[in-house]
Amino acid sequence: MSSQGFWICDPDTKEDRYILYSDLEEETLQAFIRPLGGFIFPANLFLRAKLPPVPFYIKDWLPKRGKSVLYAPAKSGKSYLCLQIAACVGAGTPFLGMPTTKGSVLYVQFELGESILQRRMRDETKLDYDNVFVGTHFNLKLDTKIGQDQLWRALEAVEPNVLILDPKIKMIAGDEDKSVEMRPVCDYLDLVIDGFACSIFITDHSGKDVSKRGRGSSIFEDWVDSYISMKRVSKKGEPLRVQITPIFFRHASLPKEPIEAELGEDFQFHLVASTPTIKQLIEEFIKECSESVLPRDLFEAKIGSNTSVYDALRELVEEGKVEKEGRGRYRWIFSATTA
């Protein structure tokens, strides 16, 4: 198959004729875009292919038949987050503003006893857990044949669309730092995805330094479709507030800003107003000034660093919101759209 076109026999002249793909109507062209060898496309045709949207159980976070890991330090509210995810997916309601697709959920808790889990669900969150199945198990290890068989039997009984495992460290018996010991766990979970056509969401512990990511071997980070960081940003004695930052998505673009959420009195995380960006602060500063401003005015107002201020000014000029005049002075452009 050529990436430029194809030969046909003209039915009128009976002569061979070369047709360029670029000359075809869009709908006709799509009929010619077929993979070679199962998954290979000519590049020029691939660029014009109408690709189907990626289906998600949690938009961007959890693809259907996909796997995600969220890591956070201890006492960051991971288990409350898991219960909220379970209830939202079970009902098909938004999770932290992200759309979900309704599906059955199996939440396996490896750390909390049944009475604690029940109290959290019944007396604290008080959510509607229709379409959700829960279970606790302290000795189910997914790097052992016995543990794998136990989970498989549970999956056969429930057949969930989404499996939540919380936390990773408690579901393994081996050394989490050795990839050779963690590889069988990933391979088994891939079999689970294939066998039950489900998605898997796993929580993981990090150290106090979240920048070092999840504990143990990086094999889980390489294995998943979505790798997400969560850290506590509130001080001791304040309501629990977290910052959730996707590290990478295999099937979506990364958001420009992290999510900030606070655990409310209902024991659910709620979005909080995000901190204004440097660009937003500069935009507001210039907008409120009656005269044009210099970059040094922004520095004196303690808005950003040298690089971040000049980058933001450049973007505002490109967007037509700010005009540069004279020797590096900037003024707000008043118009019908910005007034």
Secondary structure, DSSP 4 states (H G I P E B T S, - for coil): --SSEEEEE-TTT--EEEEEGGGS-HHHHHTT---BTTTB--HHHHTT--PPPPPEEETTTEETT-EEEEEE-TTS-HHHHHHHHHHHHHHT--BTTB-B----EEEEESSS-HHHHHHIIIIII----TTEEEEE-SS--TTSHHHHHHHHHHHHHH--SEEEEE-GGGG--S-TT-HHHHHHHHHHHHHHHHHHT-EEEEEEEB-S-GGG-BSS-THHHHH-SEEEEEEE-SPTTS--EEEEEEEEESSSPPPSS-EEEEE-TTS-EEE-PPPPPHHHHHHHHHHH-SS-B-HHHHHHTT-S-HHHHHHHHHHHHHTTSEEEETTTEEEE---TTT-
